[in-house]
C-alpha cells in the first residue's frame, strides 16, 4: 500500500510539485540535463578533437593525451560496454592516424598506440571498481533503510477519524541510517503522535528508535496526560541507559515532539522536547509555526528534572498538523541556504496529508539538488472538513491566488 501511495512521486518531481511550488524544477532539471548531456558527449568530443588536432598540428605535436583521456573519463560514468567502445574508438583512431601518415611502424607512434591501449584497459578496470563500489553502496543503503522501515511501519491512512500520512526519507549522501522516528497511536485520550530524532547514526540509533517507539505505544495507551507520556519516555531512556552502562550506549539524547488531538475536540496539544517546531496548516492556506511557550531539553539529557508543559492550539476542520525532523529544516541548497518549510508552505492548499508530504519531499529534493545529507521523518495529521471524502487524489493542488485552471 505504501508503495502504491508513493508511486506518483518515486520517479522524481511530478506535476504536484510544479503546481504547488512553482517552476524551480524546470530550471534545475534543465541544468541537470545539460550537465548529463555534456558528460555523455565528452569522450566523443575528446576523440574528435584529437583527430582534428593531429591533422592540423605540426608533426612534433601529438594529440595522444586526448585519446588517453577519453576512455578514462568514460570509465566512472558509463557502462562497461560503452567504456569498451570508447577505448576501442580511441585506439583505432590513433592507428588510423599513423597509418595515414605512414609512421605506424616507427618507435614513437607504436609507443603512442600502446599508451592509448593501456589507458583503455585501465579504464575498463576502473569501470569495474566503480560499478562494484556503487552496487555495495546501494546495497548497504537499501539494507539500512529497510531496517529503519521495519521499525517504522507505515500508519493507516485513517486513525481515530483523522487523515494520516507519514514518510521516512533516507539520506542520499551516505549509507548509514539515521535515528529519525515517528509513531501514531489511537488511544482513549485521542490520537497521539511522536516524531523524534536520535543523536547519531547506525545500529545504535535504530536500537534507540525501537526503545522510544515501544515506550511511546505503551505510554500513549496508559497515561492520561501528554506530559505523562513524555515522562514515561524519559524513564524508558534512563532504564535502557542504565542497562547498557551509560547514556552513550543509547546515543545520548533524543529530540522529540509529542502531539495529542483529543476526540470530539477542535484543539491540539503539544509537548516539545528540543525538537524543530511543528507547523499547522489551515484550509485557507494560512499557517502557524507551533513554538513552545517554554523551551525544554531533549529526552535523555540527564541534567535535572523539570515538569513538562503542554501547549494548546485550536485545530479546526480542514487543518493539518505537520511534524518533521531536522533533515527537512536543515537541508541545504548548493549555496548553503537552509530549507524553510514554513516559507515554502505558507499560502498553499493541499487535498490531504499524503499530497502535502509528496509535494514537500519533492520540493526539498529540488532545493538540495537531489542530494540530502540527513534522513527525514515527516508525519502529517489532518482533521477532515465536513463532507470531505476520505481521499481527494484527483483534486488539483493550488496556491492561494493561483489560477486553478
N, C-alpha and C positions, 0 to 999 in steps of 0.2 A: 504493500500500500504506500509506504514512504517513497519507494522509487517511482510509483505512478504519479504521486503528487508532485514530485520534483522533476518529472520528466521534461516539463516545458522549459526549465532553466539549466539543466545539467550540461547542455552543449554550449553554453556561453550566454551572451547578452541577447535578450529577445525583445519583442515589441513591448512587453510590460515595462522594462527598464526605460525604453525610449519614451514611452507615453508619460511616465512619471517624472523622470529626472532630466529630460531634455536630450540634446544631441551630442553630449560629450562622447558617447560611444562611437559615433561615426568618426570623430577626429582620431580617437585612439586606435580603433581598428584599422583606419586608413593608414596611419603611421606604421602599425604593425605589419600590414600587408606590404607596404613599400620596403620595409626593412627585410622581410622574409623573401621578397622577390629579388632584392639586390644580392642577398646571401646565396640564393639558388643560382643566380647568374654569374657570380664572381669567378668560380673556377673556369667556366667557358670564356669569360672575358679575359682572364689571365692567359689562357692558351691562345686566344685570338690576338691579344696584344703582343704575345711573344712572337707569333708568326709575322705580324706587321713590323715589329721592331727589328727582327732578324733580316727582313727583306730590305729595310731602309738604312740600317746602321752600317758603319764601316766594318770590315772583316775582323778587326781587333776587338769589337764589342760583341757580347753574347747575351742572348735572352734566356739562357738556361735557368736563372733564378725564378723567372716567371713560370716556367714549366714545372719546376720543383714545387713551387708554392701551390699550384692548382690542386693536386691530389691531397696535399697536407691540409689545405683549407676545407676540402670536401669531407675529410675523414670524420670530424666530430659532428657534422651537421647532416650528412647524407646517409642513405642506406649502404649496405655492403656492396650491392650490385652497382649502385651509382658511383661509389668510390672506385670500384674496379674499372668501370667505364672511363672515369675521369683520368685514372692513371694510364690506361691503355692509350687514350687520346693524346696525353702529354708525350708518352714515349714515341708513338707513331709520328707525331708532329716533328719531333727532333730528328727522327730517322729520315723523314721526308725532306726536311731542310738540308741535311747533309748529303743525301743522295742527289738533290737538285743542284748543289754547288760542287759535287764531285769530291767531297772531302770525307766521305763516310769511312774510309779505311785509315785515315790519319789518327795519330795518337790522341790529340786533344778532342776531336769530335767523338771518338769512341768513349773517352772518359765522360764526356757530356751525356752521352746516351746511357752509360752505366749509372751516372749520378741520378738522372731522372727515373730510371728503372728502380734504383734503390729507394728513392723517395716514395715511389708508388707502392712498393712493398711495405715500407714503413707506415704509409698512410693506411694500408689495409689492417695492419696490426693495431694502430691507434683506433681505428674504427671499431674493431672488436672489443678493445678495452673500454671504450666509451659506452658501447652498447651494453656490455655486461654490467658496468657501473650503474647505468641508468635503470637496468632491469632490477638490480639489487636494491637501489634506492626506492624504486616504485613498489617493490615487494615489501620492503620494510615499512613504507608509509601506509600501504594497504593493511598490513598486519596491525600496526599501531592504531590506525583509525577504526579497524574492525573491533579491536579490544575495547576502545572507548565507546563505540556504538553499542556493544554488548552491555556495558554498564549503564548506558543512557538510552533506554528503549524509547521509540517514538510514541508520544502520548496519543490518546484517542482524539479525533477531531472535535468531539463534543464531550465536555465534562461538566457535570453539575449545571447544565443549561447554558454554559459558556462555550464559545468557539475557541479552540486552542490550536496553535501551531508551534513547532519547535525545530530548530536547526542546530547541527553541530558541523562546523566547517573547519577541517584540518588545515593547518598552515602549509603553504607550498614551499617555504624556504628551507625546511629540514624535515627529517623523517621522525623526529621524536614527538610523540603525542604529548599534549599538554594536560593540564588538570582542570579544564573548564567543565562545568556541570550544570544540570538543570533537572528538575523533577516537579511534577504536578500531582496533587492528591485531592480527591473529593472526600471531604470529611464532614462530620456532624456540625462543624463550625463554619462551613463554607469551603470554597475551593482555595487551597493553599499552594503556593508556588515558592520554589527556591531556585535561585541562579547564583552560582559561585565560581570562584577561580582559585585553585590551589597554587601556592608558590612552587615553582619548579616544573619539571617535565619527567617523562619516563614512567616506569612501572610504579615507583614510589608515589607519583601523583595519582595514578589510576587507583592505587590502593586507598589513598586518602579520599578520593571521589566516592569509592564504594562505601567507605565508613560514613561519610556525610549523608549520602543518599539513603542508606539503611536507617540511620538515626532519624533523618527527616521523616521518612514514611511512618515510622513508629510514633514519633512525637506529634506529627500532624494529626493523627487519629486520637491521641490521648490528651494532649494539652489543650486547655480551654482558651488560652490566650496565645497570641503570636509571640509575645515576649517569652512565654514559657517554652515555645518551640526553639527559639534562639538559645535559651539557656541549656536546653537538652542537647543541642548540637555542640555547645561549648563543653559540656561534661563528657560527651562521647569522644571528642578530640583529646581531652585530658586523660581519659581512661586508656585510649589507644596509645597515646604518647608514653604513659607510664608502662604499659605492657611492652612497648618497643624500646624502652630505656632512653627516653628523651624525645622532645618535640622534633628534633631534626629528622628522626625517622619518619615523622608524619608531615614532613615538608614545612614545618614551622608555623604557618598561619594560612588562613583561608578568608578571602573577602567574599561576602555573600549579601544578597538582598532577599528578604522573605516578604511575601505578599499574601494578603488574605482578602477574599471577596465574599462577605457573608451572604447566605441565602436570603433572597427576598429584600435585599438592601441595595440601594444605588450608591454604595460607598466602597472605598478601597483603603485597606490598612497596610502599612509597610514598615518593616524594621530593616534598616540599612547598616551593615557592619563593614564599613570601609570600602564599599563597592561602588562602581560607576552608577550614577543616578539614573533610575528608570525614566521612561517617557510615557505620558498619557496622551494619546491622540484622540481627538474628538471627531464626531461625524461630519462637522462642517469644515474640517481642515485645521482647526485650532490645535495648539499643542502646549503641554505643560511639562517642564522638567521637574521631577519629584525629588527635590532636595530635602534631606533630613533636617528637622529643626535643631537637633543636637548631633554633631558628628560623633561617630562611635568607632572603636578599634575593630579590626578584623577578628574573626574567631581564632582561638588558639594562640593569642599573643602572650597570655600568662603574665600580664603586667598589672594585675589587680582586677577587682570585680566592680563593675558599675551596672546599675539597673538599665535594662533596655527600655526604650520608649518608642512605641509605635505611633507614626504619624498617619493622619486620616485625610483623604481627599474624596470629593464626590466623583462617582464614576457612572454617568448617565448612560442610557441606552444608546448604542452605536459607538461608544468609546472603546478604545483598545489599549491595553497595557503592554508596553514593550520593555523587556528587561534583557540585558546583554552583558557580556564580559568585555574586558578592555581590549581584546583582539579586534573589536569593532571600533571603539572610540580612539584607540591608539594606532590604527592603521595609517600608514603614511604614503603620500604620493612620491614620485621621484625627486621632488624638491624638498621633502621632509615635512610637508604640511599634514597635520593630523586630520583624519576624517571626523566631521562634526555631524552626527546623526540628527541632532535637533534642527540644525540649519537646513539639512537636506530634506527632512520630512515635513517641516513646517509648511502649512498650506496645501498639503497633499491629501487626497482622499483615496481610500482603498476598499475594495469589496469585502475583505475579510483578513484575518491574521495570516493565512497562508500566502495570499498575494502580497501582503506587506513584507513578509520575510523574503519572498522571491525577488521583489524589486530591490530590497535593501542589500541583499547579498550580491546581486548583480552590480549595483552601484558601487559598492566598496571594492569589487574587483576592478572596475574601471578606474577608481581613484588610485589604487595601488599598482595599476598596470598588470594585474593578474598575478602578482607575487606577494602574498601576505607572509608576515614573519611570525605571527602568533595565531593560535587557534581561536575560534569564535564559537561561543554558545549563545543562542538567541531564543527567546520564547515570547510569544505574543498571545494574549488572552483578551478576547473581545466579548462585550456584552451585546447580544443582538438587539437591534431595534424592533419595535412592534411590527409584526408581519414580515420581518426579514426572513428569507428562506435559509435553510441550513448552509447551502453553498451558492455562491453567485459567480461562478467562474467565467460566465460569458459577459459580465458587465465590464465595460472599459474602465481603466484606471486613469483618472484625470486629476490635474491640479486645480485648485480653486482659481477660477477666472480663465482656465484653458478652454480651448474650443473642443467640445465633446465630439465633434464630427471629425 
